[in-house]
Amino acid sequence: MTIQHPFGPWQPARRAERMNPSVIREILKVTERPGILSMAGGLPSPDTFPIEAMREATARVLADSPREALQYAASEGYGPLREWVAAHLAQQGLSVEADQVLITTGSQQGLDLIGKVMVDPGAPVAVEMPTYLGALQAFSPFEPQFVGVAGDHEGPLPEAVRALSHDAPGCRFFYVLPNFQNPTGRLISAGRRQALIEAAQAARLPLVEDNPYGDLWYDEPPPAPLSSLWPEGSIYLGSFSKILAPGLRLGYLVAPRPLHPKLLQAKQAADLHTPSFNQRVVHEVIHRGFLDQHIPTIRARYRLQRDAMATALRHHLPEGCEWQAPSGGMFFWVRLPEGCDAVSLLDRAVAAGVAYVPGAAFYPRQADARTVRLSFVTLSPSEIDDGVGIFARVVREQLQRQAEHAP
């Protein structure tokens, strides 16, 4: 009897076993069905895309520098765009030079480059509990030992960070999203940021600060970046996906000078450079101050949708559910009553016409099965109310079944 290998004659590397499909991407396939109200994907609203500005910028780039825009380019990125990034970050309190900026193919590539350069098999890597699923996917092929850092409504606990010096000796870095975290929407306060930096320095634990949502504040701007408090011990990641358009796949990474060359070498091996045409078009759009007018329109739109979801959750969710309205970003984090399992409820929810992401996807281990991430930016206020209403009905039905089978 011949045993068929699942890959035929191919023998994948061991790291391939650690590659798993994104739960969110799989759920998004389901949401393509007609009539599904999706609160699942972390997609920005396409109504915020600056289509006319992009059309005009594309025409200017093709008129003024077509050969350069369509040619191979420097791996570091388009010089004027790197200079813009450095100046933009300076306004937020992060003092960097353009030669520390690496333009990436989305900030997701930045996570991959960090994993390649920083992670050995078995090396500890600290993450928030919960944390961004895409970071877990990016780091996992390099076989780290994920170490969860406990937190509360203000962010990771400084004492948990400090304890890593003996609980996880040799920890390579602490990956953290301080502004309107995906998935919880949590904002780390200014006081907690200072305490976290002091704890990280005491533990000799570098930070990887990911900030895709920092411009999407609805009440007041977030505090200064963690990286501004410890620049030599931090890598900073940013993105144009949430404030322009994700299809451009444009992000950036800021690294301390000693580390920058290795990240650049990893970038060269990965894709030579981020598309130069996209970089030039984006620079053409933004370099005259376009974002100063554009981002407030996104905030205003999303603020209304956030408020609509907060109202819907208050009105529809059964007693025992826990949540709080985020002050920015794109997500609500809901904890269901005891006995509810968000994964097992998903099929019923989709059958009823609504989709969400079970929170278990955002934990490297010891997942909280009662948690749910709800995105609000791609639905209208009325659709949000309808979707939350359907979701709440599915939860109530589950609670009723539990009550009927209780001893």
Protein Blocks (a to p, Z undefined) as FASTA:
>chain_A
ZZddfkljaccdfklmmpccdfklmmmmmmmpghiacfkbccdcfklpcfklmmmmmmmm
mmmmmmlmmmccdfkbpfklmmmmmmmmmmnopacdfklpccdehjklmmmmmmmmmpcg
hiacdddddddfklmmmmmmnopacddddddfkbccfklmmmmmmmmghiabdcddfbhp
afkopacdfklmmmmmmmmmmnopacddddfklmmcfkbccdddfklmmmmlcccdddfk
lmmofklopadddddfklmmmmmmmmmmmnopacfklmmmmmmmmmnopmmmmmmmmmmm
mmmmmmmmmmmmmmmpcghiacdddfedjbdcddddehiafklmmmmmmmnopacddfkl
mpfbhpafkbccddfklpcfklmmmmmmmmmmmmmmmmmmmmmmpZZ
